[in-house]
Amino acid sequence: MSILYFLIGCSVLLALVFLCAFFWAQRDGQNDDLYTPSVRILLDDKPPAGEEK
Amino acid sequence: MAAKTLTLTTCYHCGNDCADEHLLLDDKDFCCNGCREVYRVLSKSGLDNYYAYNDHPGANRTAKETRWDYLLEPTIARDLVEYTDDQLTIVTFYIPHIHCSSCIWLLEQLNKFNPAIAYSRVDFLRKQVNIRFNNQDINLKQVVEVLNSIGYEPLISLQDVVKKQTLSQKDDLVRKIAVAGFCFGNVMLLSFPEYLGISSFEESFKVFFGWLNMAFAIPVFFYSGFGYLRSAWTSLKHRTLTIDFPLALGIIVLFVRSFIEVYTHAGSGFVDTLCGLTFFILVGKFVQRKTYYHLSFERDYRSFFPVAVQVIEEGGERPVPLADLQVGQRIRVRHQEIIPADAILLKGEAMIDFSFVTGESIAVNKTLGEVIYAGGRQTGGALELEVVKPVSQSYLTRLWNNEAFTRSQDQRIETFSQRVSKYFSVALLLVAFSALAYWMPTDTTRAWASFTAVLIIACPCALALSTPFTMSAALGIFDRNLFYLKNAAVVEQIAAIDTIVLDKTGTISLNSANTVQFSGFLNDDDKRLICSLCANSSHPLSQLISRNWVCAHPAFVSSYYEVPGRGILGEIENCEVKIGSARFVLDQDKDVNQSNNTEVHVKIAGHYRGYFSIQHHYRDGFADLKKLRQQYKLYLLSGDHGHERQALSDVFELPGTMYFEQTPQDKLDFISTLQTTSHKVMMLGDGLNDAGALKQADAGIAVTDNVNNFSPGSDAILDGRSLKKLPAFLKFSKDAVRVVYCSFGISLTYNAVGLSYAVTGRLSPLIAAILMPLSTVTIISFTSLATHLAAKTRKLL
């Protein structure tokens, strides 16, 4: 059962990694604007086919 | 006429009807030169795609001329940019017109127009664009001109509240929630074996789990929950009991008792309760903080006034920041610009629109040498003025020295939780100490156990959550109905009021939409004459008449004469036409008769033909305000003259409820007089002239047609279209407060159940762990359900 010490250590470590990832995202400003990127991803760089004159 | 309507086309750029003008380019129709120019700029840069994402995404571009020279002034530019070095400049502009995905696409392609712009990113909800450019190749003015040329004119003001708001929000609440949530999750998992029961064989795990839990409790206590401890401490120092006090007490007791239990191996402690409690109250705080980033509720005159003023000096004009304007300086004010400070008119024909200051929508003529008060908008040619008072001392801005603008806004009405928390804290301490005193003589350990247990179980988590969740649900419902509240506390402010004061122009009547009716008889020829003459005058009433009677073939006006403030006189096709006030046209004092409307009289070739009456339009739902009379006292405060008294008396029927010709200071004083007789006053207003009253009122609501325009600082912004829902809004805010009362009742029931365990001193961590989240979940679901139900019954959903 001593394996539990190791497993719990691993799980806590993993959770800490996620927490740090969240901190990084927050500091990086990824949560500042939660709407515009969802529109931006739909906008193409080139004109949609058939729309060109 | 019918054929014309059939061929009526819509502008390819802005989607308006091409009524007056009709321009063609690339087989596309444009309503004005401005729209066509934007299209030309876009198609030249190969950005036609703009139109592919949305139909008519552009803004109408008729007659917009703004001077950006002041952006070259280093002192002004420094206040606007966020960062600059000798290469790069970063600036964020607020662009009210951003409204669709095409806007995002185009504004993020700014480098196609000028390669010196390195980067542009749009924040759609805040209607902001962040631009980075190389300041060697392009300057701030040119960047703004690029934006303007494609139809996205930024709104520039030195009091950029939008930016300030986002900055002040940058505390680490989200991070605190993340830490608390992280610890809460882990602790719950690690407490699991403890609740199931650990056999003596695995006793060593118990110690391990205990200490691991304590390790998780440390960041929760010292980081996430520390704000509560600090605020409880400051409130104690000020000898007030806020809701934070019992919360902080709970947090401390949970932490200390858990530590002692783990240390002495007496038990497993209440770490999961501690983490859960902290997590939930932080989430409540987060919910309460919901704000509309794109709306600004804190505004003073600086956001209405121009950023810079053109000062005339030897050798030309120079833009000077508004704050640096000094007495004695000569300034130039152009068409549609606002007079920044009280000044004497030196040169030019002044037609000042004071609707901003007084609410009177008809422009006033000023003669040379007269003092023009700040806040008026020039509607004619350029003026030359000499400043006689500094901006901060002028007629309008003096209001801002009033104490109404300096006091804290959040302290006006004591919220329910503030009121209750005093009694709650006292009762809590009373129960805790009674339990301690009861067990002390017989069993010391049990005495301490019961004492701490009471403080733990009675911790008002649900009480702390019920208000934020109810109010934020209410906020969301108001939001759907185009009523935007500054924060959740405003709901309670609105629920508490008993008196409503309304401004007239712009609030209940519309400034722009007036109807013109003619009493008398006119044939088509007469109409043509009147219209031709009126087209020559820049007076708003003449403009209104000529707009209403579009004539196809204007006649030639051979002589034209305008008497300022009286009327116009002209000779058209050998026929003398006289239009103006009764005094001017009829040589008599008919102006002062009992008519309710503004009248313009007409005399053609010496014969009196009748008069135009200009009726103001009231907003939709103005008549519905009558319903409010049963519960509220209604007052009208207008800066306008009393010529609409009759039309308004339907709603304001009691004598002494209508006040006309009120200055901004009068309005403020009126509200404070009402407040001294212990009335809770709500003020609805629109312009800068109501700003003082809005601040002074217990709930100040700015009414506006376009929420993205500048509206005066207030507690809430109401879209003019929703004025008719005002009675429903008021009822609903009362419902929301009732929901808070009910949820408080539920929370007390849980506490009573928990306390009955706690006082015996036999509270097991399991019961605490079940009761705490259970009450939280009940409260949250009850408040959101009840609030939505209330909204349904008030027909707001």
Interface residues (C-beta under 8 A of the other chain):
Chain A: M1 L4 Y5 I8 V12 A15 L16 F18 L19 F22 F23 Q26 N31 D32 D33 Y35 T36 V39 R40 L42 L43 D44 P47 P48 E51 K53
Chain B: D48 N49 A52 Y53 S101 I104 W105 E108 R121 V122 D123 F124 L125 R126 V174 R175 A178 V179 F182 G185 N186 L190 E202 F205 F208 L212
